């Protein structure tokens, strides 16, 4: 029995020694292991929604080139791109063949960041690597945007699929403003776009000027006063227009923010632009909602596992509704039945909890962006005197 005990002690002793050696080895190798882990994390493939959030040197990487080649595969014959696709995903040969067969599809769009996001990405990779195929794809995309613009300066949500609300001039989700930002950067010879030829650069400048004119003409006037914009406008009359069943004719407390910021970035704004900005900011101030919070509460009985509710709270920061009734300036809400309600709780669970009905984004426009713009205007006037 004594021998067995000694053997047990010997085994335990060896085990302790082995553990000690392993710990010592880990301590010595730890930094290397951590560094290795960091490298693995850094090399984790990105998602398409992060494609424009990378450091400048990343755009010369093999991963960036691979994604740019994917982007070319997704480009339609029209020159534009479809939406809501992770174009950073590694494609199989079968998927590549399928994409080749879909080139003729008419689903090119500027909705949800499509087309102009691909163009920004291609330009960055081209500047980093100078692959001609990326430049050619970019130029085809710019030509698509120029061709898709209406004579009145607006852009439809889809082109060439001009059906239903797809044909409307679309400010929703910053679609038209995203296009105009890109074209303005091209026209202004921003470093990323120096490779663009002068003919296209001039056409981009003209397109931006026409777009600004469209913005000024679509600003909704109520009782003689300029307010803001609808998320969509009819492409011929320029009147506010509906889109999906729960997106009614209205004044937009969300999309109008991007429009105002774009106008604020104009270097030498004329009187009409200045009036449009000041009128829109005045409307945002008048549409501010105080004393409520828009909260998300867990609720297993709801389709998404939660319910969004309005709760009274006098200490809450200001909010704005997504949509306002044009004549009354009252917040409005609608489910898939298109029936206007004045209380978000009155629309069905699926739409109430599946759409952004309130926003706090105008606060920054009013508190920070507008004062900065006023200061810039004052400085410009002082410099002229």
DAGI-V304833 format. One record per run of one state. SS is the DSSP state (@ for helix, = for strand, . for the rest). FROM is the first residue (numbers start at 1). TO is the last residue. If there is no record, write none. Layout:
SS&FROM&TO ; SS&FROM&TO
This chain:
.&1&1 ; @&2&42 ; .&43&47 ; @&48&50 ; .&51&55 ; @&56&60 ; .&61&61 ; @&62&74 ; .&75&92 ; @&93&101 ; .&102&108 ; =&109&109 ; .&110&110 ; @&111&113 ; .&114&115 ; @&116&129 ; .&130&131 ; @&132&148 ; =&149&149 ; .&150&154 ; =&155&156 ; .&157&157 ; =&158&158 ; .&159&163 ; @&164&167 ; .&168&168 ; =&169&170 ; .&171&171 ; @&172&187 ; .&188&190 ; @&191&193 ; .&194&197 ; @&198&218 ; .&219&220 ; =&221&222 ; .&223&224 ; =&225&226 ; .&227&231 ; =&232&233 ; .&234&239 ; =&240&240 ; .&241&250 ; =&251&252 ; .&253&254 ; @&255&264 ; .&265&270 ; @&271&286 ; .&287&288 ; =&289&289 ; .&290&291 ; =&292&298 ; .&299&305 ; =&306&312 ; .&313&318 ; =&319&321 ; .&322&322 ; =&323&324 ; .&325&330 ; =&331&331 ; .&332&332 ; =&333&334 ; .&335&339 ; =&340&341 ; .&342&343 ; @&344&346 ; .&347&348 ; @&349&352 ; .&353&357 ; =&358&359 ; .&360&361 ; @&362&384 ; .&385&385
